Amino acid sequence: MGAGIAQVAALGGFEVLLHDPIAKSLMAAPGKIAAALDKGAERDRWSSADADAASGRLETAEALEALAGCELVIEACPEDLNVKRGLFSRLAEAGGPETILATNTSSLRVSEIAGPVPGPGRVCGMHFFNPPALMRLVEVVKGDETSEETLAAVDEVARRMGREPVRASDSVGFIANRVNRPFSLESLRMLEDGVATAAQIDEVIRSDGGYRMGPFELMDLVGIDVGLSVARSFYEQRPLHRWLPTATQERMVAEDRFGRKAGRGFYEYEEGRRVDPGDPELADAGERRAIVERVVSQLVNEASFALGEGVATAADIDTATRLGLNHPKGPFEWADELGRERVVEVLEGLAAETGDERYSIAPSLMPP
């Protein structure tokens, strides 16, 4: 992530200082980024001249203190609160009082990371999506004390990098990772309910929903163990019933069925290529529509909860899901297409059928 962020910053015309405490990694970084820039030029993502100019803007900083004078520092160290707090304390000491300190965290509260920093108004989140060179979204996260001047400056930096900034409050999962919870969790529950097989759900979500990958294909690609870790983190930070990890995730991780990297997950793999499961497609149009509506309605519901809690605006939530997750539509765009009355009808039906509080409806979705 650090190398990718440095790459888009250099392409945006910024002079970039790279620091890594591991000397070997630091020495390799400029060459790694230059190779990525050349590859992008070969694929016509930018010109060869732009790639050469960006490479020329990269320098290494062997000591953290060499970052003094930087106007903005973006960290991309491991997701460990103590590590990040210690790093930000050192960065605050090394840089001047005006240096903006941005964290690329995807799961930790910005305000907790900012704790040891004098002048916490200059600390914010700047959450890029992987790989940064291809994913246009940046979530700009406001901590409890982040100033509007800091947020405006980071918005401008993101735009110069060719990214699209969206504003998020300092909450669990920010926008995209939170709103996307139901994409996997509701699909897992349909599997557990015997609605359809994993392959059938994936095929319907791709063909009828317009998604690039089905939920089980995506879980296998990311790693089922990684997905379970994220699900546990969400639930531990905020134990909402609808965020509870499923028994299927727990069982598959216990059986070492981690997905593509392990050769088996929801699908079997040989030399990294998926073995055709041979499941027949669902021919019944009503069943197909029900699968799409069940997933989409929960996406709309989670987005509506986030909107009601002030996590982000409806427009930024739609932008975040399209650009950060490659969804064909944002949840509020889906709501407009299906009709909010239909979304509520689907959720009420599931609540009546299952008696499960995970289908509780966000207040903003309910008719006045």
TORLUMKE-197239 format. One record per residue (C-alpha): residue in three letters; x, y negated, z negated. Coordinates in steps of 0.05 Angstrom, whole numbers, padded with zeros to 5 digits. Each point is the difference from the previous one (the first is absolute). Example, Ala and Ser with C-alpha at 12.3 -4.5 7.8 and 13.67 -1.06 7.14 Angstrom:
! residues 2
  residu       x       y       z
     Ala   00246   00090  -00156
     Ser   00027  -00069   00013
This chain:
! residues 368
  residu       x       y       z
     Met   00000   00000   00000
     Gly   00056  -00048  -00017
     Ala   00033   00010   00067
     Gly  -00066  -00008   00037
     Ile  -00016  -00065  -00037
     Ala   00069  -00027   00015
     Gln  -00010   00018   00074
     Val  -00066  -00039   00007
     Ala   00029  -00058  -00039
     Ala   00060  -00005   00047
     Leu  -00046   00005   00060
     Gly  -00040  -00057  -00030
     Gly   00062  -00045   00003
     Phe   00021   00004  -00073
     Glu   00072   00008  -00023
     Val  -00002   00064  -00040
     Leu   00045   00024  -00057
     Leu  -00003   00074  -00015
     His   00016   00028  -00068
     Asp   00000   00072  -00024
     Pro   00034   00024  -00064
     Ile   00022   00063   00037
     Ala   00061  -00022   00040
     Lys  -00006   00054   00052
     Ser  -00073  -00019   00015
     Leu   00019  -00074   00003
     Met   00056   00013   00050
     Ala  -00046   00041   00044
     Ala  -00059  -00048  -00001
     Pro   00021  -00051   00054
     Gly   00015   00056   00050
     Lys  -00065   00036  -00017
     Ile  -00040  -00064   00011
     Ala   00038  -00018   00064
     Ala  -00016   00070   00028
     Ala  -00073  -00009  -00017
     Leu   00000  -00068   00034
     Asp   00032   00029   00063
     Lys  -00051   00056   00001
     Gly  -00057  -00050  -00005
     Ala   00030  -00039   00058
     Glu   00002   00063   00042
     Arg  -00074   00010  -00014
     Asp  -00015  -00073   00019
     Arg  -00023  -00019  -00070
     Trp   00048  -00060   00004
     Ser   00056  -00020   00048
     Ser   00072   00022  -00003
     Ala   00019  -00073  -00012
     Asp  -00046  -00002  -00060
     Ala   00029   00065  -00027
     Asp   00072  -00027   00007
     Ala  -00019  -00066  -00032
     Ala  -00034   00036  -00058
     Ser   00060   00044  -00012
     Gly   00043  -00062  -00003
     Arg  -00042  -00027  -00057
     Leu   00015   00058  -00046
     Glu   00054  -00003  -00053
     Thr   00015   00044  -00060
     Ala   00005  -00022  -00073
     Glu   00042   00047  -00042
     Ala  -00021  -00032  -00066
     Leu  -00069  -00022  -00021
     Glu   00030  -00067  -00019
     Ala   00015  -00012   00074
     Leu  -00074  -00011   00011
     Ala   00005  -00067  -00035
     Gly  -00026  -00053   00046
     Cys  -00052   00044   00033
     Glu  -00068  -00033   00005
     Leu  -00037   00066  -00002
     Val   00021   00068  -00027
     Ile  -00042   00062   00016
     Glu   00014   00062  -00040
     Ala  -00015   00071   00024
     Cys   00029   00042  -00057
     Pro  -00034   00063  -00029
     Glu  -00069  -00005  -00031
     Asp   00024  -00002  -00071
     Leu  -00024  -00059  -00043
     Asn   00062  -00002  -00044
     Val   00046   00001   00061
     Lys  -00038  -00056   00034
     Arg  -00004  -00043  -00063
     Gly   00075   00008  -00011
     Leu   00014  -00018   00072
     Phe  -00045  -00061  -00001
     Ser   00033  -00024  -00064
     Arg   00068   00003   00034
     Leu  -00027  -00032   00064
     Ala  -00029  -00058  -00040
     Glu   00069  -00010  -00032
     Ala   00037   00005   00066
     Gly  -00045  -00045   00041
     Gly  -00022  -00070  -00014
     Pro  -00065  -00019  -00035
     Glu  -00033  -00013   00067
     Thr   00015   00069   00030
     Ile  -00064   00038   00016
     Leu   00003   00072  -00024
     Ala  -00045   00049   00037
     Thr  -00012   00073  -00017
     Asn  -00019   00052   00053
     Thr  -00034   00042  -00053
     Ser  -00061   00040   00022
     Ser  -00023   00023  -00068
     Leu   00027  -00043  -00057
     Arg  -00030  -00064  -00026
     Val   00038  -00062   00024
     Ser  -00012  -00035  -00066
     Glu   00035   00055  -00039
     Ile   00060  -00002   00047
     Ala   00003  -00076  -00008
     Gly   00002   00005  -00076
     Pro   00075  -00014  -00011
     Val   00004  -00055   00053
     Pro   00004  -00073  -00022
     Gly  -00050  -00037   00042
     Pro  -00046   00059   00019
     Gly  -00038  -00046   00048
     Arg   00053   00017   00052
     Val  -00012   00076  -00004
     Cys  -00050   00034   00046
     Gly  -00013   00065   00036
     Met   00019   00007   00073
     His  -00023   00070   00017
     Phe   00021   00024   00069
     Phe  -00026   00064   00032
     Asn   00043   00056   00026
     Pro   00033  -00007   00050
     Pro   00005  -00076  -00007
     Ala   00022  -00009   00072
     Leu  -00065   00030   00026
     Met  -00051  -00016  -00054
     Arg  -00023  -00072   00004
     Leu  -00032  -00006  -00068
     Val   00031  -00033  -00062
     Glu  -00040  -00003  -00064
     Val   00019  -00065  -00037
     Val  -00017   00013  -00073
     Lys  -00014  -00054  -00051
     Gly   00025   00016  -00070
     Asp  -00032  -00031  -00061
     Glu   00045  -00061   00005
     Thr   00020  -00002   00073
     Ser  -00005  -00070   00028
     Glu  -00038  -00019   00063
     Glu   00065  -00030   00027
     Thr   00034   00068  -00006
     Leu  -00058   00035   00035
     Ala  -00002  -00051   00057
     Ala   00075   00006   00011
     Val  -00003   00076   00003
     Asp  -00060  -00003   00047
     Glu   00042  -00043   00047
     Val   00060   00047  -00005
     Ala  -00044   00060   00017
     Arg  -00028  -00035   00061
     Arg   00070  -00018   00025
     Met   00017   00073  -00007
     Gly  -00059   00015   00046
     Arg  -00041   00031  -00056
     Glu  -00072  -00016  -00020
     Pro  -00004  -00021  -00074
     Val  -00062   00015  -00042
     Arg  -00010  -00025  -00071
     Ala  -00012   00051  -00056
     Ser  -00009  -00006  -00075
     Asp   00046   00037  -00047
     Ser  -00041   00064  -00007
     Val   00008   00075   00008
     Gly   00018   00017   00072
     Phe  -00010  -00072   00023
     Ile  -00044   00003   00063
     Ala   00016   00055   00050
     Asn   00022   00056  -00046
     Arg  -00060  -00012  -00045
     Val  -00053  -00006   00053
     Asn   00027   00062   00036
     Arg  -00010   00045  -00061
     Pro  -00065   00031   00026
     Phe   00030   00019   00068
     Ser   00035   00059  -00034
     Leu  -00040   00009  -00064
     Glu  -00069   00002   00033
     Ser   00026   00046   00054
     Leu   00028   00047  -00053
     Arg  -00066   00000  -00035
     Met  -00037   00018   00064
     Leu   00049   00058   00008
     Glu  -00014   00022  -00071
     Asp  -00075  -00007   00011
     Gly   00004   00046   00060
     Val  -00024  -00053   00049
     Ala   00052   00020   00052
     Thr   00072   00025   00006
     Ala   00060  -00047  -00002
     Ala   00010   00009   00075
     Gln  -00073  -00015   00015
     Ile   00000  -00063  -00044
     Asp   00064  -00024   00033
     Glu  -00028   00011   00070
     Val  -00065  -00038  -00017
     Ile   00037  -00058  -00033
     Arg   00045  -00007   00061
     Ser  -00051   00011   00055
     Asp  -00062  -00033  -00030
     Gly   00032  -00049  -00049
     Gly   00055  -00024   00046
     Tyr   00057   00011  -00050
     Arg   00069   00018   00027
     Met   00009   00057  -00050
     Gly  -00049   00040  -00041
     Pro   00007  -00003  -00076
     Phe   00029   00070  -00008
     Glu   00050  -00011   00056
     Leu   00021  -00064  -00034
     Met   00006   00033  -00069
     Asp   00044   00055   00030
     Leu   00044  -00053   00034
     Val   00008  -00043  -00062
     Gly   00009   00059  -00047
     Ile  -00055   00029  -00043
     Asp   00045  -00006  -00061
     Val   00012  -00074   00016
     Gly  -00075  -00011   00008
     Leu  -00014   00034  -00066
     Ser   00052  -00043  -00034
     Val  -00032  -00063   00028
     Ala  -00069   00024  -00021
     Arg   00024   00014  -00071
     Ser   00033  -00069  -00003
     Phe  -00065  -00034   00020
     Tyr  -00041   00039  -00050
     Glu   00050  -00010  -00057
     Gln   00002  -00075   00012
     Arg  -00076  -00004   00005
     Pro  -00039   00063  -00016
     Leu  -00059  -00009   00047
     His  -00037   00064   00014
     Arg   00000  -00012   00075
     Trp   00077  -00002  -00002
     Leu   00007   00066  -00036
     Pro   00048   00048   00037
     Thr  -00035   00062   00027
     Ala   00010   00072  -00021
     Thr   00021   00016   00072
     Gln   00059  -00048  -00004
     Glu   00022   00029  -00067
     Arg  -00006   00072   00025
     Met   00038  -00012   00065
     Val   00058  -00034  -00035
     Ala   00003   00056  -00051
     Glu   00005   00049   00059
     Asp   00056  -00042   00033
     Arg  -00046  -00016   00059
     Phe   00029  -00070   00009
     Gly  -00018  -00009   00073
     Arg   00042  -00004   00062
     Lys   00067  -00006  -00036
     Ala  -00013   00067  -00035
     Gly  -00027   00035   00062
     Arg  -00069   00007  -00031
     Gly  -00054  -00045  -00028
     Phe  -00070  -00005   00027
     Tyr   00032   00026   00064
     Glu   00057   00048   00015
     Tyr   00063  -00026   00035
     Glu   00056   00033   00039
     Glu   00062  -00042   00013
     Gly  -00039  -00062  -00018
     Arg  -00056   00013   00050
     Arg  -00070   00016  -00023
     Val  -00028   00069   00013
     Asp  -00069  -00005   00031
     Pro  -00049   00021  -00055
     Gly  -00051   00022   00051
     Asp  -00061  -00030  -00035
     Pro  -00059  -00013   00046
     Glu  -00023  -00071   00007
     Leu  -00064  -00021  -00035
     Ala  -00052  -00003   00055
     Asp  -00058  -00027  -00042
     Ala  -00005  -00075   00010
     Gly  -00034  -00011  -00066
     Glu   00055   00036  -00039
     Arg   00053  -00039   00037
     Arg  -00034  -00066  -00015
     Ala  -00008   00018  -00073
     Ile   00075   00013  -00007
     Val   00019  -00068   00030
     Glu  -00053  -00037  -00040
     Arg   00021   00033  -00065
     Val   00073  -00021   00007
     Val  -00016  -00069   00028
     Ser  -00053  -00015  -00052
     Gln   00049   00013  -00056
     Leu   00052  -00044   00035
     Val  -00051  -00055   00003
     Asn  -00019   00012  -00073
     Glu   00072  -00004  -00025
     Ala   00012  -00062   00041
     Ser  -00062  -00031  -00030
     Phe   00024   00015  -00070
     Ala   00067  -00033   00018
     Leu  -00035  -00060   00029
     Gly  -00043  -00008  -00062
     Glu   00061   00003  -00045
     Gly   00035  -00055   00040
     Val   00055   00045   00027
     Ala  -00004  -00033   00069
     Thr  -00048  -00032   00049
     Ala  -00043   00043   00045
     Ala   00040  -00024   00060
     Asp   00067   00018  -00032
     Ile  -00026   00068  -00021
     Asp  -00021   00015   00072
     Thr   00068  -00025   00026
     Ala   00038   00041  -00051
     Thr  -00035   00065   00018
     Arg   00008  -00011   00075
     Leu   00072  -00023   00000
     Gly   00027   00037  -00061
     Leu  -00036   00066   00010
     Asn  -00016   00001   00074
     His  -00075   00007  -00013
     Pro  -00043  -00013   00062
     Lys  -00043  -00048  -00040
     Gly   00004  -00034  -00068
     Pro  -00051   00022  -00052
     Phe  -00043  -00062   00007
     Glu   00001   00007   00075
     Trp  -00025   00071  -00011
     Ala  -00054  -00027  -00047
     Asp  -00023  -00048   00054
     Glu  -00002   00057   00051
     Leu  -00036   00051  -00043
     Gly  -00042  -00051  -00038
     Arg   00008  -00010  -00074
     Glu  -00069   00032  -00011
     Arg   00025   00064   00032
     Val   00064   00000  -00042
     Val  -00042  -00007  -00063
     Glu  -00047   00054   00024
     Val   00059   00048   00010
     Leu   00029  -00014  -00068
     Glu  -00067   00005  -00035
     Gly  -00012   00067   00034
     Leu   00067   00027  -00022
     Ala  -00012  -00024  -00071
     Ala  -00068   00033  -00002
     Glu   00027   00065   00030
     Thr   00062   00006  -00044
     Gly  -00017  -00040  -00062
     Asp   00071  -00026   00004
     Glu   00018  -00070  -00023
     Arg   00053  -00006   00054
     Tyr  -00056  -00022   00045
     Ser  -00019  -00059  -00044
     Ile  -00012  -00059   00047
     Ala   00040  -00065  -00003
     Pro  -00046  -00057  -00024
     Ser   00015  -00042   00061
     Leu  -00027   00055   00046
     Met  -00067   00003  -00034
     Pro  -00057  -00042   00030
     Pro  -00018  -00063  -00039
